[in-house]
């Protein structure tokens, strides 16, 4: 289902989504399959993340604040 395409300029690996169509398949159904594949592979999320460069320290800070938030949320749920 997934083909990998490598670019010589960058060492990043990109994935191409392929939806195979049979002869009498509705185009709406194929678009629905493509949309579900995009959601499953989190391609759109990766695209939005890579739109702007974020420093590694900023990524770590965001990850840490997210972990603290989730931990506090879990504590509140357990107390109730």
N, C-alpha and C positions, 0 to 999 in steps of 0.2 A: 503494500500500500504506500509506503514512503520511499521516495528516492532521495538520495543525498547528493547535493551538488557542492563541490568545494571550489573556493575561489583562491587563486594563487596569491592575490594581494593580501588577503587576510586569512588567518588560520581558523576563523569561525566556520562552523558547519551549518549549512542552511538546509531546511527540509521543504520539499515541494509536495503539496497535497495533490493527489490524483483521484478523480472520481470516474470510474469506468461506467460508460453508458452502453446499454444494450439497444437493440434496434427500436423497440417500441416503448421507450422509457420517457415519461413526461419530464420536461425540462425543470418544472417546479420541484419535482422529487429529487432531481440531481442537485439543484441549488440547496435544498434542505439538507442533503447528505453533506455537501461541501461546508455548509454553515455549522453543522454538528461536528465535523472534523476540525474546523478552525477552533471551535470552543473547547473540544477535548484536548487538542494539542497545545492550547494556550498560546497560539501564534499571535493573536491580536495583542495580548498582554505584553509579550516580548517586544513586539513592534513599538508599542507605546513607551516601554521602558527604555528602549534604545534610541528614542527620538532625540533625547538630550543626554549629554555625558553627565554622570554623577560620580563624584569622587568616592573612592573605596571607603574613606572614613565616614562619609555621609551615609553610605549604604549600611555600614555597621551600626551607626547611630540610629537609623530608622529601624533596623532589624531589632536592636536592643529595646527601643521604645515600644515596638509592637509586641515583643515578648513580655514586657512588663505589663502592658495593657491586658493581654490575654490572661496572664497569671492573676491579676487583680480581678478580672471578670470571673474566672473560675472560683476564686476565693469567695466572692459575693454569692455565687450560685450555691456553693457548698454550705454557706452559713444559713441560707434561707430554708 
